[in-house]
Amino acid sequence: MPFSRKVFSAYYCLFFSGAVVAETSVTDLSPVPQCLPPAYPQLAPGYEAGAGQTIKIVADHTSLLRNQVAKFTGDVTLINEEHRIKADELEVNRQSESFNAKGNIHFQNNMVNVFANALDASDETQSTQLTKTSYQLVNSPGKGEAGAIIVNKDGELSMIDSTYTACLGEVPDWQIKAAAINLSVEENYVEAYHARLKLFGVPVFYLPYFNYPVTNERKSGLLEPQFSSSGSSGVEVAMPFYWNIAENLDATITPRYMSKRGMQLLTEFRYLADLQSGKINLEYLNKDDELNANNDPRYLARYQHSGTFSDRFRAYIDYTTISDDNYLVDIGSEEYKANDAYLYQVGELSYFGENWQTTFKLQDFEVLGNHQHSYKTLPQIEIASQQPLPLLNGQFEVYSELTRFETPNKAQPKANRYHVEAGFNFPLTSPAWFLNSELKVLQTYYQQEDIAESDDFEETVSRTLPKIRFHGGINFDRDLQAFGKGLTQTFEPQLQYLYIPDKDQSDIAVYDTARLQDDYNGLFRDRRYSGLDRIAHANQVSWGVTSRILSRSHQELFRASLGGIVYLNDSNFAADDTLGISANKSALAADLFYRINHQWQLSGDIQYNTTTNVTDKSQVNLDYQFNENQLIQLNHRYSRNVSDSTLEQISLLGSTSIDKNWTFVGRITQDLQQNRSIESYAGLEYESCCWRVRFIYQRQINTNIDEQDFINENRDEFNSGFMIKFQKGFGGQDSTVGRQDMFNSSIFGYKRPYFLNN
């Protein structure tokens, strides 16, 4: 007998599982933000299935046939613990433990929504089949259509004559059409047979079989290909393969074809264990077709590791080796830039105690090109300790170092260096002022070997120097009314006195020492060199003044700093040409920051020599930001002495959104000293919810490396290239944000070789 809107409960063992969500012409859904998949409301809210295998059915009309078959019509909804089904008609057969539904079917569970014309489910086959379907994955942009969908008890979907895309909208940017697609959200895979890839509705590619992940979780398989060209390597095609070895291990293997040079293999292996992590990169080209006179393999290998263990130990390794000096210029690498002049090689093991720490370090720089060999530290052992003192809240500090300097150049001396720096430090601080006082003694002992007859170095040198330093400052602030706003202005003067007696150190070779920059913050350092081979005489007063304007929310709107050094007497050790420093030079430094408004920002700094009345270094940046993705920056850089040359460059870079999908990024860098271009860059990016592609053109000056041990090619002055790069895959949305890496891909003028002493 029929009844109206009653709840029918029965106990059947019917198996539904899986993950499917479908797109259909549902009109009662409210708009959702771009890049978010549709969120379908729960079917029959307020009705819940009972415990165990209870099924509840809600319908307008119900009829029973011989207590075996129940037929439901009129807005029918079936509910159990795993899924809900809505249909026009539903028929349940108790004897065969099966049921079927017809008319406007909506199948729903926590993984998928499916819309179909017919549904058949059976306990015997433990599966459910829906025909003439469309689907939409839950919490994922994956969707499509299928002639039939089979859902098994493990939640896997088999879709016959189907399509799949992760793009939203009625016309997807890309779509896969296949004879069969198997999908599992739980196992995170989609596999397709006889698949055709369509871009904007146009078939562009066919594969008999491939698979890819549903989400952004790691899964083995092919990654997005990269296409590019350059004047040095020709047309390039790279096809990365990602291998998800284990939860804490993975690898990326990339065959890279270069039409001018041949086939190269790039590999990256990563690991993670507790607080240890690292990666190994190997790039190998067996034979470079561009070098007809040289058949030697060309390679780059890099190992990086960092981590802590045993509570107090920390390890760090960064080691790179290369086949030849011109590898980065000719072939390029993501590990280094083409104009890098050295490869970093270091290994450290550190221990941290309660009041002391020690570091064991091996350090080298593989210098590229025809330059003198760098010094190595084999090894360097550092020990530092800080013991608190109740007097004036001070502490007793000790720093000691033992270093062995080696070099393969027999014309350069080698040395052992022992250094101890001990003394007292009394820091006094409050919100309104600070005063730091240091009284220390510096003792250094050298044992120098293989000294050339033409050098004035001594085999043994002992150097003892006291150091006295007082550094203090006061912080003033006041309320300020300007431009109709309540602001805060600060006035922050600081003063430092530093004394180190004069000592002739010309009998010591230069192993790891270089001149430090005299920027504003550098005025208040206690040394002018990075290493210990030279400790500059100091009887000087450093002064500086900083003023800031802050908003009521403490945002810095303006900052100006000006400072200098006043030398109280001339030095007998006035100049050291090997390090480019004269101790009686008077330095003047300033920096400026001005946030004009939310769009405009100005910043810059300058280092000025008051003795010769020339600018040593300066830079200025002017930024205008329309919004998050639209900005323009103009910057100027000047340095009077970079490897005995004057550097002056001006750059203009910008980013603008053409529309909601297209963005343009451009950059031009000009050498004002030699009146030539250094780099030109133009990038056009298309981004939608489901993929991102970049079209990049770059023209940059080639690095000139003169090498004796490798064939010297005749390179063009500039290297130009074009690249197509996919940033998102077909597996769903990408979490990468912004286009900052397009700005960071720039070269920065010239780079000098790096040694321990520069």
Secondary structure, DSSP 8 states (H G I E B T S, - for coil): ---SSEEEEEE----------------S-----TT-------SSTT----STTEEEEEESEEEEETTTEEEEEEEEEEE-SSEEEEEEEEEEETTTTEEEEEEEEEEEESSEEEEEEEEEEETTTTEEEEEEEEEEETTS--EEEEEEEEEETTS-EEEEEEEEB---SSS-SEEEEEEEEEEETTTTEEEEEEEEEEETTEEEEEEEEEEE-SSSS---EE---EEEEETTTEEEEE--EEEEEETTEEEEEEEEEETTTEEEEEEEEEEEETTEEEEEEEEEES--TT-TT----EEEEEEEEEEEETTTEEEEEEEEEES-TTHHHHT--SSS-TT--EEEEEEEEEEE-SSEEEEEEEEEEEE-SS-----EEEEEEEEEEEEEETGGGEEEEEEEEEEEEE-S-TTS-EEEEEEEEEEEEEEEE-SSEEEEEEEEEEEEEEEEES--TT----SEEEEEEEEEEEEEEE-EEEEEEETTEEEEEEEEEEEEEEEE-----TTS--SS--B----TGGGG-S-SBSSSS----EEEEEEEEEEEEE-TT--EEEEEEEEEEEESS--SS-EETTTTEETT--EEEEEEEEE-SSSEEEEEEEEEETTTTEEEEEEEEEEEEEETTEEEEEEEEEEEEETTEEEEEEEEEEEEESSSSEEEEEEEEEETTTTEEEEEEEEEEEE-SS-EEEEEEEEEE------SSS------SEEEEEEEEE-S-TTS------SHHHHHT---S------TT-
